[in-house]
Amino acid sequence: MVSRKQMANGPVATSLPSAPISTSKLPAILRFPLVVVLSLTLSSIFYSLSSPFTAGDLSSVSRSLNEWWEVAGLVGWKATELAVGWWGEYDGIDLASLTLLSHYPPLYLLTTFYGIRPTTMLTSLVIDILATYIPFRLLRSIHPTHHTSPPKGAVSNRSIINDFGVRLYTTALAAAIYGVVVYSSFYTWLPVHLVIYFDGLRDISAAHSAALPYLIASSLPIGYAAREFIFTPATGARPDLGDIRAKAFNPETATLMETVRYNVWGFSKRTRTLVKRTATLVAVAGAHAWLQVYVTIEGAEGYGAAGWAGVWATAAALTGAAFWWVADVEGLSN
């Protein structure tokens, strides 16, 4: 296993682009609309094919959406999630990881407290992931940081990213954080919160009988997705113009705006990447959990959905902070 200091001082290259390159020859203006159409189409097809096995489960707890604006709101949110990935220059693995991290919480709620079969939850989760991954994979190549053997000089800290010990450690760390946050919520305020603000809960016993080792083990896929979405891109980020400006900053000659910019956002590219991706995860996971729970689950109140979303947003924020500590992305050389 490599040390934290090696993570901070790993090799740096500047010869290759840091953003994923489009594999499509379509005009740029058409690519994002095509991503949205493909994603919605695939989602519709996959859910139609799986409906004989899942529709009964989901319909028994789903709120009736009778107004056009309710349906339009959900479609608009789906487009927003895709826009975050597209304009954030994510590749298919990035967006698949973000989808897993943000779509798991409401499905976990249904399985744990509404008696929905785990197979139904897994089917829905796989469909959501595939419906985002496939369009991005078709129209945008995989980022070098997600390649096991990226081109030489394409990423910083390639040995760190591909080190098996680091992969295992960071995945387990994120899984432990998610498990501990959920466990502590179950054993403090969350059961009462669920009973008060969720009308129609079928079973609350899971909150009282939860075992921490099981919660951590079941969170391993979440931990791996968090690693791929936050830790890997941050560790592999190469210095950019912002790093050059930060190194050249002179407080004696800098203007007021330059001083403010340096103090607020004068971090390395790796730190900026980690902060932006952590903030994105907190926002998307929290918003999706609230929207899906409040809009689609019968009997769920807005405040109740906010509490459930807050559990997962907190876990995401703590995971980002832990990854910052592990990678020590500022390092002594910066």
C-alpha positions as CSV (number, residue, x, y, z in Angstrom):
1,M,0.0,0.0,0.0
2,V,1.2,3.5,-0.8
3,S,1.5,6.2,1.7
4,R,-0.6,9.4,2.0
5,K,2.4,11.5,1.3
6,Q,2.9,9.6,-2.0
7,M,-0.7,10.4,-2.9
8,A,0.0,14.1,-2.5
9,N,3.4,14.0,-4.3
10,G,2.6,11.5,-7.1
11,P,3.8,12.1,-10.7
12,V,2.1,14.9,-12.6
13,A,1.7,15.2,-16.4
14,T,0.3,17.9,-18.5
15,S,0.5,16.6,-22.1
16,L,-3.0,15.1,-22.3
17,P,-6.5,16.6,-21.8
18,S,-8.0,15.9,-18.4
19,A,-11.6,15.8,-19.6
20,P,-13.2,12.8,-21.4
21,I,-13.2,13.1,-25.1
22,S,-16.5,12.7,-27.1
23,T,-16.6,9.6,-29.3
24,S,-19.5,11.0,-31.3
25,K,-19.2,12.9,-34.6
26,L,-22.6,14.5,-34.0
27,P,-22.8,18.3,-33.7
28,A,-22.2,19.4,-30.1
29,I,-25.6,21.0,-29.8
30,L,-27.3,17.7,-30.5
31,R,-25.4,15.4,-28.1
32,F,-27.0,16.4,-24.8
33,P,-30.6,16.2,-26.2
34,L,-29.7,12.8,-27.6
35,V,-28.4,11.7,-24.2
36,V,-31.7,12.7,-22.6
37,V,-33.8,10.9,-25.3
38,L,-31.7,7.8,-25.1
39,S,-31.8,7.7,-21.3
40,L,-35.6,8.2,-21.1
41,T,-36.2,5.6,-23.9
42,L,-34.0,3.0,-22.3
43,S,-35.6,3.6,-18.9
44,S,-39.0,3.2,-20.4
45,I,-38.1,0.0,-22.2
46,F,-36.3,-1.6,-19.3
47,Y,-39.1,-0.8,-16.8
48,S,-41.7,-2.1,-19.3
49,L,-39.8,-5.4,-19.6
50,S,-39.5,-5.8,-15.9
51,S,-43.0,-4.7,-15.0
52,P,-44.4,-8.3,-14.8
53,F,-41.9,-8.9,-11.9
54,T,-41.8,-5.5,-10.2
55,A,-45.0,-3.5,-11.0
56,G,-47.1,-5.1,-8.2
57,D,-44.5,-4.3,-5.5
58,L,-44.0,-0.7,-6.6
59,S,-47.7,0.1,-7.3
60,S,-48.7,-1.0,-3.9
61,V,-46.8,1.9,-2.3
62,S,-46.7,4.5,-5.1
63,R,-48.6,7.7,-5.0
64,S,-50.9,8.3,-8.0
65,L,-49.5,11.0,-10.3
66,N,-52.7,12.4,-11.9
67,E,-51.4,15.9,-12.8
68,W,-49.2,16.6,-15.8
69,W,-46.9,18.8,-13.9
70,E,-46.1,16.0,-11.5
71,V,-44.9,13.8,-14.3
72,A,-43.2,16.7,-16.0
73,G,-41.4,17.4,-12.7
74,L,-40.0,13.9,-12.5
75,V,-38.9,14.0,-16.2
76,G,-37.3,17.4,-15.6
77,W,-35.4,16.1,-12.7
78,K,-34.1,13.2,-14.7
79,A,-32.9,15.7,-17.4
80,T,-31.3,17.7,-14.6
81,E,-29.4,14.7,-13.4
82,L,-28.1,14.0,-16.9
83,A,-27.2,17.7,-17.3
84,V,-25.1,17.6,-14.2
85,G,-23.2,14.7,-15.6
86,W,-22.9,16.1,-19.1
87,W,-21.9,19.7,-18.3
88,G,-19.7,18.4,-15.4
89,E,-17.7,16.5,-18.0
90,Y,-18.4,13.1,-16.3
91,D,-18.0,9.9,-18.2
92,G,-20.3,6.9,-18.0
93,I,-18.6,5.5,-14.9
94,D,-18.9,8.8,-13.1
95,L,-22.6,9.1,-13.8
96,A,-23.3,5.4,-13.1
97,S,-21.6,5.9,-9.7
98,L,-23.6,9.1,-9.0
99,T,-26.8,7.3,-10.0
100,L,-26.1,4.4,-7.6
101,L,-25.3,6.8,-4.8
102,S,-28.4,9.0,-5.3
103,H,-31.0,6.4,-6.3
104,Y,-30.2,3.8,-3.6
105,P,-31.7,5.8,-0.6
106,P,-35.3,5.9,-1.7
107,L,-35.2,2.2,-2.9
108,Y,-33.6,1.2,0.4
109,L,-36.4,2.9,2.3
110,L,-39.0,0.9,0.3
111,T,-37.2,-2.4,0.9
112,T,-36.5,-1.8,4.6
113,F,-39.8,-0.3,5.8
114,Y,-42.4,-1.0,3.1
115,G,-41.8,-4.7,2.5
116,I,-40.7,-4.3,-1.1
117,R,-38.7,-7.3,-2.3
118,P,-34.9,-6.8,-2.5
119,T,-35.1,-8.2,-6.1
120,T,-37.4,-5.4,-7.0
121,M,-35.0,-2.8,-5.5
122,L,-32.0,-4.3,-7.3
123,T,-33.9,-4.4,-10.6
124,S,-34.9,-0.8,-10.4
125,L,-31.4,0.3,-9.4
126,V,-29.8,-1.6,-12.3
127,I,-32.3,-0.1,-14.7
128,D,-31.5,3.4,-13.5
129,I,-27.8,2.8,-13.7
130,L,-27.9,1.3,-17.2
131,A,-30.2,4.1,-18.5
132,T,-27.6,6.7,-17.6
133,Y,-24.4,4.7,-18.3
134,I,-25.2,3.5,-21.8
135,P,-26.0,6.9,-23.4
136,F,-22.9,8.4,-21.9
137,R,-20.8,5.5,-22.9
138,L,-22.0,5.8,-26.5
139,L,-21.4,9.6,-26.8
140,R,-18.3,10.1,-24.5
141,S,-15.2,8.0,-23.9
142,I,-14.1,6.8,-20.5
143,H,-11.9,9.2,-18.6
144,P,-8.3,8.0,-18.2
145,T,-8.6,8.0,-14.4
146,H,-11.1,5.1,-14.8
147,H,-8.9,3.0,-17.0
148,T,-6.9,0.3,-15.3
149,S,-4.0,1.0,-17.8
150,P,-4.4,4.7,-18.8
151,P,-2.0,6.2,-21.4
152,K,1.3,7.2,-19.8
153,G,1.1,10.8,-18.5
154,A,-2.7,10.9,-18.8
155,V,-3.4,11.1,-15.0
156,S,-1.5,12.0,-11.8
157,N,-0.9,9.3,-9.3
158,R,-1.6,6.4,-11.6
159,S,0.0,3.9,-9.2
160,I,-2.2,5.2,-6.3
161,I,-5.4,4.9,-8.3
162,N,-4.7,1.4,-9.4
163,D,-3.2,0.1,-6.2
164,F,-5.4,-2.8,-4.9
165,G,-4.8,-1.9,-1.2
166,V,-5.9,1.7,-1.8
167,R,-9.0,0.5,-3.7
168,L,-9.9,-1.8,-0.9
169,Y,-9.2,0.7,1.9
170,T,-11.0,3.6,0.4
171,T,-14.0,1.4,-0.5
172,A,-14.2,0.0,3.0
173,L,-13.8,3.5,4.5
174,A,-16.7,4.9,2.5
175,A,-18.9,1.9,3.3
176,A,-18.1,2.2,7.0
177,I,-19.1,5.9,7.0
178,Y,-22.4,5.2,5.3
179,G,-23.1,2.2,7.6
180,V,-22.3,4.2,10.8
181,V,-24.4,7.2,9.7
182,V,-27.4,5.0,9.0
183,Y,-26.9,2.9,12.1
184,S,-26.6,5.9,14.4
185,S,-29.8,7.4,12.8
186,F,-31.7,4.2,13.4
187,Y,-30.7,4.1,17.0
188,T,-31.4,7.8,17.8
189,W,-34.0,9.9,16.0
190,L,-35.0,8.2,12.8
191,P,-37.6,5.6,14.0
192,V,-39.7,8.3,15.6
193,H,-39.3,10.5,12.6
194,L,-40.5,7.8,10.2
195,V,-43.5,6.9,12.3
196,I,-44.6,10.5,12.5
197,Y,-44.1,11.6,9.0
198,F,-44.6,8.4,6.9
199,D,-48.2,7.2,6.9
200,G,-48.3,3.7,5.6
201,L,-45.1,2.2,6.9
202,R,-45.5,-1.6,7.1
203,D,-42.7,-2.5,9.5
204,I,-40.4,-0.3,11.6
205,S,-38.6,-3.2,13.3
206,A,-35.6,-3.1,10.9
207,A,-34.6,0.2,12.5
208,H,-34.4,-1.3,16.0
209,S,-32.8,-4.6,15.0
210,A,-30.1,-3.2,12.6
211,A,-26.6,-4.6,13.0
212,L,-23.7,-2.4,12.3
213,P,-21.5,-5.0,10.6
214,Y,-24.4,-5.9,8.2
215,L,-25.0,-2.3,7.4
216,I,-21.4,-1.7,6.6
217,A,-21.2,-4.9,4.5
218,S,-24.3,-4.0,2.5
219,S,-22.9,-0.6,1.9
220,L,-19.8,-1.9,0.1
221,P,-21.3,-1.1,-3.4
222,I,-22.0,2.4,-2.1
223,G,-18.5,2.7,-0.9
224,Y,-17.0,1.6,-4.2
225,A,-19.3,4.0,-6.1
226,A,-18.2,6.9,-3.8
227,R,-14.6,6.0,-4.4
228,E,-15.1,6.1,-8.2
229,F,-17.0,9.3,-8.1
230,I,-14.9,11.3,-5.6
231,F,-11.6,9.8,-4.7
232,T,-10.4,8.5,-8.1
233,P,-11.0,11.7,-10.1
234,A,-9.5,13.9,-7.3
235,T,-6.4,11.8,-6.9
236,G,-5.9,11.6,-10.7
237,A,-6.5,15.3,-11.3
238,R,-3.6,17.0,-13.0
239,P,-2.5,20.6,-12.2
240,D,-4.2,23.3,-14.2
241,L,-4.0,27.1,-14.7
242,G,-5.5,27.5,-11.2
243,D,-2.5,25.7,-9.7
244,I,-0.1,27.9,-11.6
245,R,-1.9,31.0,-10.4
246,A,-1.8,29.8,-6.8
247,K,1.9,29.1,-6.9
248,A,2.5,32.5,-8.4
249,F,0.3,34.4,-5.9
250,N,2.2,37.2,-4.2
251,P,0.2,38.9,-1.4
252,E,2.3,42.0,-1.6
253,T,1.4,42.7,-5.2
254,A,-2.0,41.0,-5.5
255,T,-5.2,43.0,-5.9
256,L,-8.1,42.7,-3.5
257,M,-10.0,40.4,-5.8
258,E,-7.0,38.2,-6.4
259,T,-6.5,37.9,-2.7
260,V,-10.1,37.0,-2.1
261,R,-10.0,34.4,-4.9
262,Y,-6.8,32.9,-3.5
263,N,-8.2,32.6,0.0
264,V,-11.6,31.2,-1.0
265,W,-10.7,29.0,-3.9
266,G,-6.9,28.9,-4.2
267,F,-6.7,25.2,-3.6
268,S,-5.0,22.6,-5.8
269,K,-6.9,21.0,-8.7
270,R,-7.2,17.8,-6.7
271,T,-8.8,19.6,-3.8
272,R,-11.1,21.6,-6.0
273,T,-12.2,18.4,-7.8
274,L,-12.9,16.7,-4.5
275,V,-14.9,19.6,-3.1
276,K,-16.9,20.1,-6.2
277,R,-17.7,16.4,-6.5
278,T,-18.6,16.0,-2.9
279,A,-20.9,19.0,-3.1
280,T,-22.5,17.6,-6.2
281,L,-23.1,14.3,-4.5
282,V,-24.6,15.9,-1.4
283,A,-26.9,18.0,-3.6
284,V,-28.0,15.3,-6.1
285,A,-28.4,12.5,-3.5
286,G,-30.3,14.8,-1.1
287,A,-32.5,16.3,-3.8
288,H,-33.3,12.9,-5.5
289,A,-34.1,11.2,-2.2
290,W,-36.4,14.0,-1.2
291,L,-38.1,14.2,-4.6
292,Q,-38.6,10.5,-5.0
293,V,-39.8,9.9,-1.5
294,Y,-42.2,12.8,-1.2
295,V,-43.6,12.7,-4.8
296,T,-43.8,9.0,-5.4
297,I,-44.4,7.2,-2.1
298,E,-48.0,7.3,-0.8
299,G,-48.2,8.8,2.7
300,A,-44.8,10.4,2.8
301,E,-44.7,14.0,4.0
302,G,-42.3,16.6,2.8
303,Y,-40.6,17.0,6.2
304,G,-40.3,13.3,6.5
305,A,-38.7,13.0,3.1
306,A,-36.3,15.8,4.0
307,G,-35.2,13.9,7.1
308,W,-34.5,10.7,5.2
309,A,-32.6,12.6,2.5
310,G,-30.6,14.3,5.2
311,V,-29.2,11.0,6.4
312,W,-27.7,10.2,3.1
313,A,-26.5,13.8,2.4
314,T,-24.7,13.7,5.7
315,A,-23.0,10.4,4.8
316,A,-21.9,11.8,1.5
317,A,-20.4,14.9,3.0
318,L,-18.5,12.9,5.7
319,T,-17.2,10.5,3.0
320,G,-15.9,13.4,1.0
321,A,-14.2,14.8,4.1
322,A,-12.7,11.4,4.8
323,F,-11.3,11.1,1.3
324,W,-9.7,14.5,1.6
325,W,-7.9,13.3,4.7
326,V,-6.9,10.0,3.2
327,A,-5.5,11.5,0.0
328,D,-4.1,14.6,1.7
329,V,-4.5,16.3,-1.6
330,E,-2.8,19.5,-0.6
331,G,0.4,17.7,0.5
332,L,3.6,19.3,1.7
333,S,4.8,20.1,-1.8
334,N,1.9,22.3,-2.5
